[in-house]
């Protein structure tokens, strides 16, 4: 059986799978068709938890958001600009994430339980993209403006170009794991994807939308972002588990040079995110400003590094302690307690 070149023949009368041969990548005789025996049980736990967290954006009412967005006085120009800019990032970010999961990770992973969760994660990225489209459509926003921002706003373009630059190697049809260089390239991609894309680049935008909710504004949009944040928190923690599992299974990849390289990438990403924050908050809203966000970005960057055994770089306090509370509450939030069963969808509402 081969994973990387998609040949999936079955060997008749083969011996049962040896659990000790199973690895995240390069699992000898892994038999990715056969779920048991499970080596990476954490992945199965994530898969079950994700299924229990299932939600759909169209079951969240946008009526109050529509009334607020329609009002000429309810939101300031800076508030509208901030909301549009974070949506401009979100609308393409989850598509990039889905592509990375499906075209970058899945075909190289030789653990069937990890593959199970990756399929669920890819579906959740699609739900998130659906949610942003639902918000934009419900509020009758300029779709061309929002969805094309990643090409027109430098602060968004630079973040996404940074991430995509690390995909080139493992997206190549001829790329295969199994050599030191390629295995380290694969690990680098997962570090960038989890530590930076899902661990840093999403969180300042989350804070913006949840800042609106703290002001009792755009609460339907914020509710969807809370569910997305709950999903992304799981994606982040799952990715950190994967990185640590590969470190354990293939410690030779985690060289001092590689560790310094990852630290350097996180520092560069923090600077990119700080630049994005200045784009979102040229003059500040809700008591949030670019300087607050610089410290917040540095704080969460340190937390991501520490989770994979790397040293903190900034050593700053959390300027937004309420964000930690919101993340914890979002993890416990039950979608079915607030779902709407009878309402018109955004496209059918009258202004």
RAWO-V44968 format. One record per helix or strand of 3 or more residues. SS is the DSSP state (H for helix, E for strand). FROM is the first residue (numbers start at 0). TO is the last residue. Records with the same first field share a line. If there is no record, write none. Layout:
# RAWO-V44968
SS: FROM-TO ; FROM-TO
This chain:
# RAWO-V44968
H: 18-20 ; 40-51 ; 56-58 ; 62-69 ; 76-107 ; 111-137 ; 142-146 ; 148-151 ; 153-163 ; 167-170 ; 179-200 ; 202-213 ; 218-248 ; 250-252 ; 255-279 ; 289-306 ; 320-331 ; 334-337 ; 345-347
